[in-house]
Amino acid sequence: MSILKVFITTGILTAFVFNSSIAQDIERWDKQVNEKENPNAKWFKEAKFGMFIHWGLYSKLGGVWNGKDYYGSGEWLMHQAKVPAADYAKVAKEFNPVKFNADEWADLAKDAGIKYMVITAKHHEGFAMYDSKVSDFNIVKASPYGKDPMKALSNATRKRGIQFGFYYSQFLDWHEPNGGGNKWDFDETKKDYLKYYKEKSIPQLKELLTNYGDLGIVWFDMPGGLDKKQTQELVDSMHALQPKSLFSSRVGQGLGDYRTFGDSEVPATPIKGAWESIYTHNDSWGYISHDMNFKSPKEIIQLLATVASKGGNLMLNVGPDGEGNIPPYSVKYLRETGKWLQANGESIYGTTYGLIPAQPWGVTTSAPGKLYLHVLNNPGNGKIRIPGVNVAVNKVYQLANKQPVKWIKQGSDIIVDMPKSLNEHNTVLAVQFSGNLNDGYAASIPQVSLQYEFNTIDAVNAEVKGNAEIKSLTYSHYFGDWKHTTCVTNMSSPGDEASFKFSVAEPGDYKILLEYSCPEASSKQEGLMSFNNTTYKFLTLRTSEFSAGKPLLFIKHPVAIVSVDKPGIYTIKLTPDTDGKALFSLKSIILQPVL
């Protein structure tokens, strides 16, 4: 019997217990997917740039409840303030987004170079932003607006060639007695999660997958209450309604069609297959009236290039207000991003991860016969070095204006003269070649040069021994404002070692800084750094304790100035001097030229 039939014909209680710390439960970010890639994922992998829209009753509140400002994820306001469901429902009576204009939103997406859009049909608050026949708690029946904005938006986006999709929180629902998450109103031990799935979640999903045309994406979020077999039956029943639609990995149990990483997370190395990173434009997903920390066009463009260089998509979120206005800075900066993409989109859309790993000057993306150089940091001498080029280079030119630039071959490297006309956000050079370019990640050696103010060698480039390990640390600033940093950790004895091999292009003096986080218990321990047959001692300095719900602070600790007599391959090794606590969480080694 299918899960739908089980839900419809029975009222059995679920035996699954939901984690009580759901508000900050980062394990709910299911990043696993089906081993066999969905054949419909081709458009998604080529799209590269999507728009996320969080819009609901929380948009009317703008991060304020009873005169108190809340920071971080505005769509979690009901949870943060522990607002009774009955009181929160009254907000709907004042929610009237009369300034919403589907064509204006779709035009913005088109102008920004957006290829797909996903909008919240129902978030954790339980309010449906469409005309639902399943629950009257929706924008048509419960608000004075009385219209279905999702119908208009789905039509407007498709007219502009933009794939359209819905976000749906399938398990969390703070409005419903049997929905997940609301423990301040409802007794968690008495909840019947399957009853919730039967009566609201699945029927609403069926509405969305039936009444709004072909959906490019169904973006599930916060799985719970179902085992793997039940989740598989859910996925199968929904795919039967939308065979070509892609389901996000947060449907749970590793059954998604593409991988969504944690909020504001980019993997440290390229990932093959279909995946995306999701970021807020400011510090919140839902609208917060007092949040003005918007990413600049330069930050958006460089983030987009960085994500594409790892092989993924960037889905950038905007949070419209309660009247239906997208924040002015989002409008302005997205259109600026679109202008850059009009000239340089070839280096983003349809590309794969860059076969040349990140360099001091920037990152790369790849296409058949072409390598795109995204120059994010301009060298002091106006020349950039591209290592590991094993193919015949035909020409190098600036992508925006197709003007050729000078270059020479030096062994397996090519040296390119930067053009005089630089893009302040990201200057893209195209390298056209014949043959098969080697994947530089197979034997990646970071480059160090006097031409850059800082040369950063990240933790992911380390070779570790003993108990030392490389792992991603997840923490937050404001509530739900997540950050992710890959670090070398667990170095607590002399046998635990992290070594960093790199290539120095020019001789000279360099100051070596260790960028790390260190709790009180690990501070004032001696560490050893060896370089070029010399050992340097240092004492660890306290920064902050590690907690998933608090900021993790890093210090750039200068340890020594070293001299490099000739170009070549060098190694820095780090170990604790004696047995003790873990030395630190090492984010990077920085070599700063001494000029």
VEXDREN-2710 file (C-alpha; in Angstrom, 1 decimal):
% VEXDREN-2710
k/r/px/py/pz
1/MET/0.0/0.0/0.0
2/SER/1.4/3.4/-0.9
3/ILE/2.1/6.1/1.7
4/LEU/-0.7/8.2/0.3
5/LYS/-3.2/5.3/0.8
6/VAL/-1.8/4.7/4.3
7/PHE/-2.3/8.3/5.2
8/ILE/-5.8/8.5/3.7
9/THR/-7.1/5.2/5.2
10/THR/-5.6/5.3/8.6
11/GLY/-4.9/7.6/11.4
12/ILE/-1.9/5.8/12.9
13/LEU/0.5/7.6/15.1
14/THR/4.0/8.0/13.9
15/ALA/6.7/6.3/16.0
16/PHE/9.3/8.9/14.9
17/VAL/10.5/11.3/17.5
18/PHE/11.5/14.7/16.2
19/ASN/14.6/16.4/17.5
20/SER/13.7/19.0/20.1
21/SER/16.3/21.5/18.9
22/ILE/14.9/21.8/15.5
23/ALA/15.4/25.6/15.3
24/GLN/19.1/25.2/15.1
25/ASP/19.3/21.5/13.9
26/ILE/21.8/21.8/11.1
27/GLU/21.6/18.0/10.5
28/ARG/18.3/18.7/8.9
29/TRP/20.3/20.0/5.9
30/ASP/20.2/16.7/4.0
31/LYS/22.9/17.0/1.3
32/GLN/22.7/13.5/0.0
33/VAL/21.0/12.6/-3.3
34/ASN/20.1/9.7/-5.4
35/GLU/23.1/7.9/-6.8
36/LYS/21.6/7.9/-10.3
37/GLU/21.4/11.5/-11.6
38/ASN/18.0/12.7/-12.8
39/PRO/18.0/12.9/-16.6
40/ASN/16.1/16.2/-16.3
41/ALA/18.9/17.9/-14.4
42/LYS/20.7/19.1/-17.5
43/TRP/19.0/22.5/-17.6
44/PHE/19.7/22.9/-13.9
45/LYS/23.4/22.3/-14.2
46/GLU/23.6/24.8/-17.0
47/ALA/21.5/27.5/-15.3
48/LYS/24.1/28.5/-12.6
49/PHE/22.1/31.5/-11.2
50/GLY/18.7/31.2/-9.4
51/MET/16.5/33.5/-7.4
52/PHE/15.1/32.4/-4.0
53/ILE/12.2/34.4/-2.6
54/HIS/11.0/34.1/1.0
55/TRP/7.6/35.8/1.3
56/GLY/4.9/35.2/3.9
57/LEU/3.2/36.7/7.0
58/TYR/6.6/37.3/8.5
59/SER/7.2/39.8/5.7
60/LYS/4.4/41.9/7.1
61/LEU/6.0/41.8/10.6
62/GLY/9.5/42.7/9.3
63/GLY/11.3/41.2/12.2
64/VAL/9.4/43.0/14.9
65/TRP/6.9/41.5/17.5
66/ASN/5.3/43.5/20.3
67/GLY/7.8/46.4/19.7
68/LYS/10.9/44.2/20.0
69/ASP/13.4/43.8/17.1
70/TYR/14.5/40.3/16.2
71/TYR/17.6/39.7/14.1
72/GLY/18.7/36.9/11.7
73/SER/16.1/34.7/9.9
74/GLY/13.0/36.8/9.8
75/GLU/10.8/33.9/8.7
76/TRP/11.6/32.3/12.0
77/LEU/10.1/35.2/14.0
78/MET/7.1/33.2/15.2
79/HIS/9.5/30.6/16.7
80/GLN/12.0/33.2/18.0
81/ALA/9.3/35.2/19.9
82/LYS/7.3/32.0/20.7
83/VAL/4.2/33.7/19.4
84/PRO/1.0/31.7/20.1
85/ALA/-0.4/30.3/16.9
86/ALA/-3.8/32.0/17.5
87/ASP/-2.1/35.4/17.8
88/TYR/0.1/34.9/14.8
89/ALA/-2.8/34.0/12.7
90/LYS/-4.3/37.4/13.3
91/VAL/-1.5/38.9/11.2
92/ALA/-3.2/37.5/8.1
93/LYS/-6.0/40.0/8.6
94/GLU/-3.6/42.9/8.0
95/PHE/-1.5/41.2/5.3
96/ASN/-2.4/43.1/2.0
97/PRO/0.5/43.2/-0.4
98/VAL/-1.2/45.4/-2.9
99/LYS/2.1/46.6/-4.4
100/PHE/3.0/43.1/-5.6
101/ASN/3.5/43.0/-9.4
102/ALA/4.4/39.6/-10.9
103/ASP/5.7/41.2/-14.1
104/GLU/8.0/43.5/-12.2
105/TRP/9.4/40.6/-10.2
106/ALA/9.9/38.5/-13.4
107/ASP/11.4/41.5/-15.2
108/LEU/13.9/41.9/-12.4
109/ALA/14.9/38.3/-12.5
110/LYS/15.3/38.5/-16.3
111/ASP/17.4/41.6/-16.1
112/ALA/19.6/40.0/-13.4
113/GLY/20.4/37.1/-15.5
114/ILE/18.4/34.7/-13.4
115/LYS/17.6/31.3/-15.0
116/TYR/15.3/29.8/-12.3
117/MET/13.1/31.1/-9.5
118/VAL/11.9/29.4/-6.3
119/ILE/9.4/31.0/-4.0
120/THR/7.9/30.0/-0.6
121/ALA/4.5/28.5/-1.1
122/LYS/4.3/27.6/2.6
123/HIS/7.1/28.2/5.1
124/HIS/7.2/26.9/8.7
125/GLU/4.6/29.4/9.9
126/GLY/2.0/27.3/8.0
127/PHE/0.5/30.1/5.9
128/ALA/-0.1/29.2/2.3
129/MET/0.9/32.0/-0.2
130/TYR/-1.5/30.6/-2.8
131/ASP/-5.2/29.6/-3.2
132/SER/-5.3/26.4/-1.2
133/LYS/-8.5/24.4/-0.9
134/VAL/-6.9/22.2/1.8
135/SER/-6.5/24.9/4.5
136/ASP/-8.2/28.3/4.8
137/PHE/-5.0/29.7/6.4
138/ASN/-3.9/31.1/3.1
139/ILE/-3.5/34.5/1.3
140/VAL/-6.8/34.2/-0.6
141/LYS/-9.1/33.3/2.2
142/ALA/-7.4/34.7/5.4
143/SER/-6.1/38.0/4.1
144/PRO/-7.7/41.1/2.6
145/TYR/-5.5/40.7/-0.5
146/GLY/-7.8/37.9/-1.7
147/LYS/-5.8/36.9/-4.8
148/ASP/-3.3/34.2/-5.7
149/PRO/0.1/35.8/-6.4
150/MET/1.6/32.4/-7.2
151/LYS/-0.6/32.0/-10.2
152/ALA/0.5/35.4/-11.6
153/LEU/4.2/34.8/-10.8
154/SER/4.4/31.4/-12.3
155/ASN/2.9/32.7/-15.6
156/ALA/5.1/35.8/-15.6
157/THR/8.4/33.9/-15.1
158/ARG/7.6/31.3/-17.8
159/LYS/6.8/34.0/-20.3
160/ARG/10.4/35.2/-19.8
161/GLY/12.0/31.8/-20.1
162/ILE/12.7/31.4/-16.4
163/GLN/12.1/28.0/-14.8
164/PHE/9.7/28.3/-11.9
165/GLY/9.5/26.3/-8.7
166/PHE/7.9/26.2/-5.2
167/TYR/9.5/25.9/-1.8
168/TYR/7.4/23.9/0.6
169/SER/8.2/23.1/4.3
170/GLN/6.8/19.6/4.3
171/PHE/7.2/18.8/8.0
172/LEU/7.5/22.0/10.1
173/ASP/4.2/23.8/10.6
174/TRP/3.8/26.0/13.7
175/HIS/0.2/26.7/12.9
176/GLU/-1.0/23.1/13.1
177/PRO/-1.3/21.0/16.3
178/ASN/0.1/18.0/14.5
179/GLY/2.8/19.9/12.5
180/GLY/6.4/19.7/13.5
181/GLY/8.3/22.3/15.5
182/ASN/5.7/24.2/17.7
183/LYS/6.2/23.1/21.2
184/TRP/5.2/26.3/23.0
185/ASP/1.5/25.7/22.0
186/PHE/1.2/22.0/21.3
187/ASP/2.4/18.9/23.2
188/GLU/5.0/17.3/21.1
189/THR/4.4/13.8/22.6
190/LYS/0.7/13.9/21.5
191/LYS/1.4/14.9/17.9
192/ASP/0.3/12.7/15.0
193/TYR/2.7/13.6/12.3
194/LEU/1.2/11.2/9.7
195/LYS/-2.2/12.9/10.3
196/TYR/-0.5/16.2/9.5
197/TYR/1.0/14.7/6.3
198/LYS/-2.4/13.2/5.4
199/GLU/-4.5/16.2/6.0
200/LYS/-2.3/19.1/5.0
201/SER/1.2/18.6/3.8
202/ILE/0.6/16.0/1.0
203/PRO/-2.7/17.5/-0.2
204/GLN/-1.1/20.9/-0.4
205/LEU/1.9/19.5/-2.3
206/LYS/-0.6/17.9/-4.7
207/GLU/-2.3/21.2/-5.2
208/LEU/1.0/22.9/-6.0
209/LEU/2.1/20.1/-8.4
210/THR/-1.2/20.0/-10.1
211/ASN/-2.5/23.6/-10.5
212/TYR/0.6/25.7/-11.5
213/GLY/1.9/24.1/-14.7
214/ASP/5.2/22.5/-15.2
215/LEU/7.5/23.1/-12.2
216/GLY/11.3/23.1/-12.7
217/ILE/11.9/22.6/-9.0
218/VAL/10.1/21.5/-5.8
219/TRP/12.3/22.8/-3.0
220/PHE/11.5/20.7/0.0
221/ASP/12.8/21.8/3.4
222/MET/13.3/20.4/7.0
223/PRO/12.4/16.7/6.6
224/GLY/10.9/14.8/9.5
225/GLY/8.3/12.3/10.6
226/LEU/9.0/9.8/7.8
227/ASP/11.3/6.8/7.4
228/LYS/13.2/6.2/4.2
229/LYS/10.5/3.9/2.7
230/GLN/7.8/6.5/3.4
231/THR/9.9/9.3/2.0
232/GLN/10.5/7.2/-1.1
233/GLU/6.7/6.7/-1.5
234/LEU/6.2/10.4/-1.1
235/VAL/8.8/11.2/-3.7
236/ASP/7.4/8.7/-6.1
237/SER/3.8/10.0/-5.7
238/MET/4.9/13.6/-6.3
239/HIS/7.1/12.7/-9.3
240/ALA/4.1/11.0/-10.8
241/LEU/2.4/14.4/-10.8
242/GLN/5.5/16.3/-12.1
243/PRO/7.8/13.8/-13.8
244/LYS/10.2/16.4/-15.1
245/SER/10.5/18.4/-11.8
246/LEU/13.6/18.3/-9.7
247/PHE/13.3/17.7/-6.0
248/SER/15.8/19.3/-3.6
249/SER/17.9/17.0/-1.4
250/ARG/16.1/18.4/1.7
251/VAL/13.2/16.1/0.9
252/GLY/15.3/13.8/3.1
253/GLN/16.7/10.3/3.3
254/GLY/19.1/10.9/0.5
255/LEU/16.3/10.8/-2.1
256/GLY/16.6/14.3/-3.7
257/ASP/17.4/14.9/-7.3
258/TYR/20.1/17.5/-6.7
259/ARG/22.2/18.5/-3.8
260/THR/21.5/21.6/-1.8
261/PHE/24.3/22.5/0.6
262/GLY/23.7/24.1/4.0
263/ASP/22.5/27.7/4.2
264/SER/25.4/30.0/3.0
265/GLU/27.7/27.1/2.3
266/VAL/30.1/26.6/-0.6
267/PRO/32.0/23.3/-0.7
268/ALA/35.8/23.5/-0.3
269/THR/36.5/21.6/-3.5
270/PRO/34.6/20.9/-6.7
271/ILE/31.5/18.7/-6.5
272/LYS/30.4/16.7/-9.5
273/GLY/26.7/16.3/-10.3
274/ALA/23.9/18.8/-9.8
275/TRP/24.1/21.0/-6.8
276/GLU/23.5/24.5/-5.5
277/SER/24.6/27.0/-2.8
278/ILE/21.9/29.2/-1.3
279/TYR/22.7/32.6/0.1
280/THR/20.7/35.5/1.5
281/HIS/21.2/39.0/-0.1
282/ASN/21.4/40.5/3.4
283/ASP/21.4/38.7/6.7
284/SER/17.9/37.2/6.6
285/TRP/15.8/35.1/4.2
286/GLY/12.5/36.7/5.2
287/TYR/12.1/40.5/5.1
288/ILE/13.5/42.4/8.2
289/SER/12.9/46.1/8.2
290/HIS/16.1/46.9/10.1
291/ASP/18.4/44.6/8.1
292/MET/20.4/46.8/5.7
293/ASN/23.5/44.6/5.3
294/PHE/23.1/43.8/1.6
295/LYS/25.8/42.2/-0.5
296/SER/27.2/44.6/-3.1
297/PRO/27.2/43.8/-6.8
298/LYS/30.9/42.9/-6.5
299/GLU/30.2/40.5/-3.7
300/ILE/27.4/38.8/-5.7
301/ILE/29.4/38.5/-8.8
302/GLN/32.5/37.1/-7.1
303/LEU/30.3/34.7/-5.1
304/LEU/28.6/33.6/-8.3
305/ALA/32.0/33.0/-9.9
306/THR/33.3/31.1/-6.9
307/VAL/30.3/28.8/-6.8
308/ALA/30.5/28.2/-10.5
309/SER/34.2/27.5/-10.2
310/LYS/33.3/24.5/-8.0
311/GLY/30.7/23.3/-10.5
312/GLY/27.5/24.5/-8.8
313/ASN/24.7/27.0/-8.9
314/LEU/24.1/30.0/-6.8
315/MET/20.5/30.7/-5.7
316/LEU/20.4/34.1/-4.1
317/ASN/17.5/35.0/-1.9
318/VAL/15.5/38.3/-1.8
319/GLY/12.9/39.0/0.9
320/PRO/10.0/41.2/-0.3
321/ASP/8.2/43.2/2.3
322/GLY/4.6/42.9/3.4
323/GLU/3.3/45.2/0.7
324/GLY/5.0/43.2/-2.1
325/ASN/8.1/45.4/-2.7
326/ILE/11.4/43.8/-3.2
327/PRO/14.0/45.8/-1.3
328/PRO/15.5/48.6/-3.4
329/TYR/19.1/47.5/-2.9
330/SER/18.2/44.0/-4.0
331/VAL/16.6/45.5/-7.2
332/LYS/19.6/47.8/-7.8
333/TYR/22.3/45.3/-7.1
334/LEU/20.7/42.4/-9.0
335/ARG/20.4/44.5/-12.1
336/GLU/24.1/45.5/-11.8
337/THR/24.9/41.8/-11.6
338/GLY/22.8/41.3/-14.7
339/LYS/24.8/43.9/-16.6
340/TRP/28.0/42.1/-15.8
341/LEU/26.4/38.8/-16.9
342/GLN/25.3/40.3/-20.2
343/ALA/29.0/40.8/-21.1
344/ASN/30.5/37.8/-19.2
345/GLY/27.7/35.3/-18.9
346/GLU/29.5/32.8/-21.3
347/SER/32.0/32.3/-18.4
348/ILE/29.1/31.2/-16.0
349/TYR/26.2/29.7/-17.8
350/GLY/26.7/26.1/-19.0
351/THR/30.2/25.8/-17.6
352/THR/31.7/23.1/-15.4
353/TYR/34.1/23.6/-12.5
354/GLY/37.4/25.2/-13.3
355/LEU/40.2/22.7/-14.2
356/ILE/42.7/25.1/-12.8
357/PRO/42.2/25.5/-9.0
358/ALA/41.9/28.8/-7.2
359/GLN/44.9/31.1/-7.6
360/PRO/46.0/34.3/-5.9
361/TRP/44.4/36.3/-8.7
362/GLY/41.0/34.4/-8.7
363/VAL/39.2/31.3/-9.9
364/THR/38.4/29.5/-13.2
365/THR/35.5/27.9/-14.9
366/SER/35.6/25.5/-17.9
367/ALA/33.9/24.8/-21.2
368/PRO/34.9/22.6/-24.1
369/GLY/38.1/24.1/-25.5
370/LYS/37.9/27.1/-23.2
371/LEU/39.2/28.1/-19.8
372/TYR/37.7/31.2/-18.2
373/LEU/39.9/33.2/-15.9
374/HIS/37.9/35.2/-13.3
375/VAL/40.5/37.7/-12.1
376/LEU/39.2/38.9/-8.7
377/ASN/42.5/40.3/-7.4
378/ASN/44.7/42.3/-9.8
379/PRO/48.5/41.6/-9.6
380/GLY/50.9/44.4/-8.8
381/ASN/52.9/43.8/-12.0
382/GLY/49.9/43.4/-14.2
383/LYS/50.7/39.8/-15.1
384/ILE/48.9/36.6/-13.9
385/ARG/50.3/33.1/-13.9
386/ILE/48.2/30.1/-14.9
387/PRO/49.9/26.9/-13.8
388/GLY/49.5/23.3/-15.2
389/VAL/48.5/24.2/-18.8
390/ASN/49.3/21.0/-20.7
391/VAL/47.5/22.0/-23.9
392/ALA/48.2/24.1/-27.0
393/VAL/46.9/27.6/-26.3
394/ASN/45.4/29.3/-29.4
395/LYS/44.6/32.7/-28.1
396/VAL/43.7/34.6/-24.9
397/TYR/41.3/37.5/-25.0
398/GLN/39.1/39.6/-22.7
399/LEU/35.6/38.1/-22.8
400/ALA/33.6/41.3/-22.4
401/ASN/35.0/43.0/-25.6
402/LYS/36.8/40.1/-27.3
403/GLN/40.0/42.0/-27.4
404/PRO/43.2/39.8/-27.5
405/VAL/45.7/40.1/-24.7
406/LYS/49.4/39.2/-24.7
407/TRP/50.6/36.0/-23.2
408/ILE/53.7/33.7/-23.2
409/LYS/54.3/30.1/-22.3
410/GLN/56.8/29.2/-19.6
411/GLY/57.1/25.5/-19.2
412/SER/53.7/24.3/-18.2
413/ASP/52.6/27.8/-17.1
414/ILE/51.3/30.6/-19.2
415/ILE/51.8/34.2/-18.2
416/VAL/49.1/36.6/-19.3
417/ASP/49.3/40.4/-19.4
418/MET/46.2/41.9/-17.8
419/PRO/44.3/44.3/-20.2
420/LYS/44.2/48.0/-19.4
421/SER/40.4/48.1/-19.2
422/LEU/39.6/46.2/-16.0
423/ASN/36.2/45.3/-14.6
424/GLU/36.0/46.5/-11.0
425/HIS/34.0/43.4/-10.0
426/ASN/35.5/40.6/-12.0
427/THR/37.6/40.8/-15.2
428/VAL/37.1/37.6/-17.2
429/LEU/39.8/36.4/-19.7
430/ALA/39.1/33.5/-22.0
431/VAL/41.8/31.0/-22.9
432/GLN/41.0/29.1/-26.1
433/PHE/43.0/25.9/-26.5
434/SER/43.3/22.6/-28.4
435/GLY/43.5/19.2/-26.7
436/ASN/42.4/17.9/-23.3
437/LEU/43.3/20.2/-20.3
438/ASN/44.4/18.2/-17.2
439/ASP/42.4/18.5/-14.1
440/GLY/44.6/20.6/-11.9
441/TYR/42.9/19.4/-8.7
442/ALA/44.5/16.0/-9.2
443/ALA/47.9/17.5/-8.0
444/SER/47.0/21.0/-6.8
445/ILE/49.8/23.1/-5.5
446/PRO/48.8/26.7/-4.4
447/GLN/50.8/29.6/-5.9
448/VAL/52.6/32.3/-3.9
449/SER/53.8/35.6/-5.4
450/LEU/55.1/38.9/-4.4
451/GLN/52.5/40.5/-6.6
452/TYR/49.6/40.1/-4.2
453/GLU/49.1/41.7/-0.8
454/PHE/48.1/38.3/0.7
455/ASN/48.7/34.7/-0.5
456/THR/46.2/32.5/1.2
457/ILE/46.6/28.7/1.4
458/ASP/43.4/27.2/2.7
459/ALA/43.0/24.3/5.1
460/VAL/41.7/22.1/2.3
461/ASN/45.1/22.1/0.8
462/ALA/46.7/20.5/3.8
463/GLU/48.1/17.0/4.0
464/VAL/47.4/15.7/7.5
465/LYS/49.0/13.0/9.7
466/GLY/48.1/11.4/13.0
467/ASN/44.8/12.5/14.5
468/ALA/44.8/15.8/12.5
469/GLU/41.7/16.1/10.3
470/ILE/40.1/18.5/7.8
471/LYS/36.5/19.3/8.5
472/SER/33.9/22.0/8.0
473/LEU/32.8/24.0/11.1
474/THR/29.3/25.4/11.1
475/TYR/28.3/28.3/13.3
476/SER/26.1/31.4/13.1
477/HIS/26.2/35.1/13.7
478/TYR/22.5/36.3/14.0
479/PHE/19.9/33.6/14.5
480/GLY/20.1/31.3/11.5
481/ASP/22.7/33.5/9.8
482/TRP/24.9/30.5/9.1
483/LYS/28.7/30.4/8.3
484/HIS/30.9/27.5/7.3
485/THR/34.7/27.3/7.6
486/THR/36.9/24.4/6.6
487/CYS/39.7/23.9/9.1
488/VAL/42.4/21.6/10.2
489/THR/41.5/20.4/13.6
490/ASN/42.4/17.8/16.3
491/MET/46.1/18.5/16.4
492/SER/46.9/17.6/20.0
493/SER/50.3/15.8/20.0
494/PRO/53.6/16.0/18.1
495/GLY/52.5/13.1/15.9
496/ASP/49.6/15.2/14.6
497/GLU/50.8/17.2/11.6
498/ALA/49.5/19.5/8.9
499/SER/51.8/20.2/6.0
500/PHE/51.2/22.7/3.2
501/LYS/53.1/22.4/-0.1
502/PHE/53.1/25.5/-2.4
503/SER/55.0/27.1/-5.3
504/VAL/56.8/30.4/-4.9
505/ALA/57.0/32.4/-8.1
506/GLU/59.5/35.1/-7.0
507/PRO/62.2/35.1/-4.3
508/GLY/61.9/37.6/-1.5
509/ASP/60.8/38.0/2.2
510/TYR/57.4/36.8/3.3
511/LYS/55.7/37.1/6.6
512/ILE/53.8/33.9/7.6
513/LEU/50.5/34.3/9.4
514/LEU/48.4/31.5/10.8
515/GLU/44.7/32.1/10.6
516/TYR/42.9/30.1/13.3
517/SER/40.3/29.9/16.0
518/CYS/41.4/28.9/19.5
519/PRO/39.3/28.4/22.7
520/GLU/40.5/29.4/26.1
521/ALA/41.4/25.8/27.0
522/SER/43.7/25.5/24.0
523/SER/45.4/28.9/24.3
524/LYS/49.0/29.4/25.5
525/GLN/50.2/26.1/24.0
526/GLU/53.4/25.9/22.1
527/GLY/53.3/25.0/18.4
528/LEU/56.1/24.4/15.9
529/MET/56.2/25.7/12.4
530/SER/58.9/24.4/10.1
531/PHE/59.9/26.0/6.8
532/ASN/63.0/25.5/4.7
533/ASN/64.9/23.5/7.3
534/THR/64.2/26.0/10.1
535/THR/61.8/25.6/13.0
536/TYR/59.8/28.5/14.5
537/LYS/58.0/28.4/17.8
538/PHE/54.7/30.2/18.6
539/LEU/52.2/30.3/21.4
540/THR/48.5/29.9/20.6
541/LEU/46.2/32.9/21.3
542/ARG/42.6/32.7/22.5
543/THR/39.9/33.8/20.1
544/SER/36.6/32.3/21.0
545/GLU/34.9/29.0/22.0
546/PHE/33.2/27.0/19.3
547/SER/29.4/26.8/19.4
548/ALA/27.1/26.2/16.5
549/GLY/24.8/29.0/17.6
550/LYS/27.5/31.7/18.1
551/PRO/30.1/33.5/16.0
552/LEU/33.4/31.8/15.6
553/LEU/36.3/34.3/15.7
554/PHE/39.6/33.9/13.8
555/ILE/42.9/35.6/14.4
556/LYS/45.6/36.2/11.8
557/HIS/48.6/35.4/14.0
558/PRO/52.0/36.6/12.6
559/VAL/54.6/33.9/13.4
560/ALA/57.7/34.6/11.5
561/ILE/59.3/36.4/8.5
562/VAL/61.1/34.0/6.2
563/SER/63.4/34.5/3.2
564/VAL/63.0/32.6/-0.1
565/ASP/66.2/32.7/-2.2
566/LYS/64.8/31.2/-5.4
567/PRO/61.5/30.2/-7.0
568/GLY/60.4/26.6/-6.4
569/ILE/58.3/24.2/-4.3
570/TYR/58.3/24.8/-0.6
571/THR/56.5/23.2/2.4
572/ILE/55.3/24.5/5.7
573/LYS/54.7/22.0/8.5
574/LEU/52.7/22.6/11.7
575/THR/52.7/20.4/14.8
576/PRO/52.1/20.8/18.6
577/ASP/55.3/20.9/20.6
578/THR/54.0/18.6/23.3
579/ASP/50.9/16.6/24.2
580/GLY/48.0/18.7/25.2
581/LYS/44.6/20.0/24.1
582/ALA/43.9/20.4/20.4
583/LEU/46.1/23.3/19.2
584/PHE/43.5/25.3/17.2
585/SER/41.2/25.1/14.3
586/LEU/43.4/26.3/11.5
587/LYS/41.6/28.1/8.6
588/SER/44.6/29.0/6.5
589/ILE/48.2/29.9/6.2
590/ILE/48.8/33.4/4.8
591/LEU/52.1/34.5/3.2
592/GLN/52.4/38.3/3.1
593/PRO/55.1/39.8/0.9
594/VAL/57.5/42.1/2.8
595/LEU/58.1/45.0/0.5
END
